[in-house]
Amino acid sequence: MPEPGNRRVTDLERAAALHWQAPDIQPLGDWLLRAAAGFTGRANSALPVGDPGLPLPDAVAAVEDWYRRRTCGR
């Protein structure tokens, strides 16, 4: 597993995210939340690289809430 903050890994992850975009994207600080109504597992994922702009427990709760709001209406 790469060490946290490895700039090359972060750059690669962000480049990959630009080329397989989900229809529903929401930034959370530097993190990227992606959803595609169940179409593909890759699009229904968070990219937690960088600073979420919140303490980690709050950021995780925000991610959970964001995905919960997308699945409760189905």
C-alpha positions, 0 to 999 in steps of 0.5 A: 500500500502506498504511503499516505500523501504520496504525490504520484499516487494522488496525481494518478487517482485524480487523473483517473477520476477525470476520465471516468466521471460519474453523473453525480459528483460532489467535492468535500474539500479535496475529496470527491464523492461520486454516484451513478444510481447503481450503474457501476461500482466505480462511479459509486465511490468516494476518492478520499485523497487530500484534506476533506476540510473537516475532522476525519470523523465528520468527513466520514459522516458527511460521506455516509450521509451523502450516499444515504440520501442517494439510496433512500429514495429508491 
